[in-house]
Amino acid sequence: MRAIGIVLAGGNSKRMKELSNKRAIAAMPIAGSYRSIDFALSNMTNSHIQNVAVLTQYNSRSLHLHLSSSKWWNFGRKQGGLFVFTPTITSESSDWYRGTADALYQNLTFLKSSHEPYVVIAAGDGVYKLDYGKVLEYHIEKKADITVVCKTLAAGEEVTRFGLIKTNKDGRITQFEEKPMVASSNKVSCGIYVIRRRLLIDLIERCAMEDRFDFVNDILVRYRDLKKIYAYQMDTYWRNIASVESYYQTNMDFLKPEVRDYFFRKYPDIYSKIEDLPPAKYNPGAVVKDSLISAGAIINGVVEHSVLFKKAYIGNNCMIKNSIILNDVYIGDNTVIENCIVESRDTIQANSTYIGTMDNIKIVQEKNKRYT
């Protein structure tokens, strides 16, 4: 493909509450065995993009460990590869990334040293499948300066945390509001863009000269009427996980057979770093209904309509319902957990009870005595 890829994975969101205390949003576990960034990286390699840069910053240790080898996404070629860039202190700059445009500016060398004519920019917190090659074809067909991938959300969904778009009949964006107070449209930006590499370099350098740091506000919104910015409509599954509610619902979506089939059984595949773990073990007395259980888990109690990640342990007489149990959690006997997200590497004492509601998902964090 005639494009390089950039994954923006350095951000944080207060909407994630305690869940982002340990890790970047792009490193959030998804569907039992994946990380959020796996979807963008898999889309890149499935679209035959060979050079991909991941820009990290906030709480990036877990993300760096996950990205320690590029072979899992088939980027380990003699030509191309997976590059991870963090803010670098130099004689000219000692700043962290002050925004998405500034993150691109601080890594301008990657853009200038590449030879591909186009750039695909994607956020690391989206769960979706997309052939970026089709977006590039649309971009070229429309003779666009910038193409923004968008999704029309269903009525009633929270849209004000996204960029909202309006287009004309030809697909050109006529209005772009970033996180407005009041929604004027239900068509949202998915945080995926296609742009010519030379134009991106020019726009980023101009932003830096004017002390502007945000790609959306200082490029997409500012140049809306000056550049030909088009919207590419996505009609398949897409979710952004950057809030507790959306993270919970995204994982629960994988309990639906049609969602699992779409991501796990239909070409192309989603790739992730693999751990050598035994299959899940169901001891006598275990009852599991409508749940997703990952490798290394040991079940003794009752699990209903829940997602259990790798190496979760459920004790005797436990009741786990409508909940997400993250990696390496030990849950003691006679524990009740309902409508909760249990943070990774937690130890839940026996006879504990944690109950949230569907409107207020409870985040459970307990000190892990196994590692003290």
Secondary structure, DSSP 8 states (H G I E B T S, - for coil): --EEEEEEE----GGGGGGGSSS-GGG-EETTTEETHHHHHHHHHHTT--EEEEEE-TT-HHHHHHTS-GGGGT---SS-EEEEE-----SS------SHHHHHHHTHHHHHH---SEEEEEETTEEE---HHHHHHHHHHTT-SEEEEEEE--TTS--TTSEEEEE-TTSBEEEEEES-SS-S-SEEEEEEEEEEHHHHHHHHHHHHHTT---HIIIIIITTTTTS-EEEEEE-S-EEE--SHHHHHHHHHHTTSHHHHIIIIISSS------------EE-TT-EEES-EE-TT-EE-SEEES-EE-TT-EE-TT-EEES-EE-TT-EE-TT-EEESEEE-TT-EE-TT-EEE-BTTB-EEE----GGG-
